[in-house]
Amino acid sequence: MCPALRYRDAKAAIALLKEAFGFTGVVVHENEDGTIAHAELAHGGGTVMLGTLREGDDSEYDRALNALGPAQVYVVVDDPDAHHDRAVQYGVKIVMPLTDQDYGSREYAARDPEGNIWAFGTYAPATPTA
């Protein structure tokens, strides 16, 4: 699965994800006006897709997407302490400090400027093969 998010300022979101959280850019397609039509960023074995909100677009799909609130995305990382320190150095708002969870994960959570929560930790859910 690949979460797909829309941002008012998708270029700023891409910069934050790359600089603060260590994502790598896979593809970025810009519209003629410089907004982001579609971007894909990778981290570990996962990908997030994102683009600029399409305000004024009158399709039912775009109206539904634009009405969504913030989301939470969980990302598996090997070293949450180093990851946390990088995010703090970048100035990201930490909403849950580094925490050792009862289920064995070490994790933290941060809020991006548009309200989405990005959680990073060592818990890796089992993925069925069939």
N, C-alpha and C positions, 0 to 999 in steps of 0.2 A: 504494500500500500504506500501511496505517496500523498501526504497531506498537501492541500492546495490552498493558499491564502491570498487574499487581496489586501493591498495597502494603499493608503492615500499617497504615500511617498515610497514607492517600491525601490527606487534607487537607494534611498537611505536604509531600507530594510536589507537590501543586498549587502551594502557596506557593513552593517552591523553583524549580519550572519557570518560574513567572511572574516572580518577583523576581530570581533569579540568572541565568536563562537567557533571559529576554525572551519567553517564550511568552505568548499571549493566550488567555483563557478563551473558549471557544465555547459550551459547555453544561456544567452540573454538576447532576446529579440525586442527591439525598440519600435514603437509606433513612430510615425512621421513627426509627431509633436514632441518626441523625446521621452514619453512615458514608456513604461515597460509593458509590452504586450504579453510576454511570457518569459519566465526565467526558470531554470532548474539549477539547484545547488545540492551538492552531495556532502554527506558526512558519514564516515564508516560505510556501512552497507545500505544506507538509506538516502532518499532524495526528497527534497521539498520543492514544490512548484509554487511560483508566486507571480503576481502581476499587479498592475495599477488598477484601483477601483475604476469602474467605467461609469462614472456619474453621467447622467443624461441619456445613457443607452436605455432603450425602452423595451428590451426583450424581457419576457417573464423570468428567464434564467438569470440575467444580470440584475434585475430588481431583487430577486431572492438572494443572490450572493451579496449584494450591497447592504441588505438588511441584517446580515449575520453579525453577531457580536464577536468579541475576541475568542481565540481558540487556545488550547493548550497542546503543545507538542512535546513528546518525551524522546530524548536522544540518548542512546547508550554510548558511554565514554569509558575508556580504560582508566583514566586518572582524573577523577572529578576534582581533586584538590587543585591540580595544575590548570584544569579547564576553568574552574571558578576564579582562580587568581587572574587569568587572562581576561575574563569578563569584567572583573572588578577594575583592573587596570584600564580597560576601555571606558569605564564609567557606567556600565550597565546597572540598572536598579535590581538588586537582589531582593526577592520577596520571600525566599526560604533559605536560610543559611545552610552551609554544609551540614548534613545530618546523617547519622548512621541509623538506618531504618531497622525495625524488628525483623524484617524479611531478608536482611543481609546486604541490602544495597546501601551505598554511600552516594548521596545526591544533594543537589541544590536546585533552586528555581529562580528565574529572572524574568522580568517583564520588559518587553520591547516598547518603544515609544508609542506604538499604536494599541497597546493593551494586551497583546498576546503573551501567554506565559510559555517560556521555554524551560523545560526541566531536563537536567542532565544527570545521569547516574550510571551505576554499574549493573543494575538489574536488567537482564536481557530475557524477555519472555520467550518461551519455547515456541518455535514456528513449525506447525505441522508440515510434513513433506507431501502429503496427498490430500 
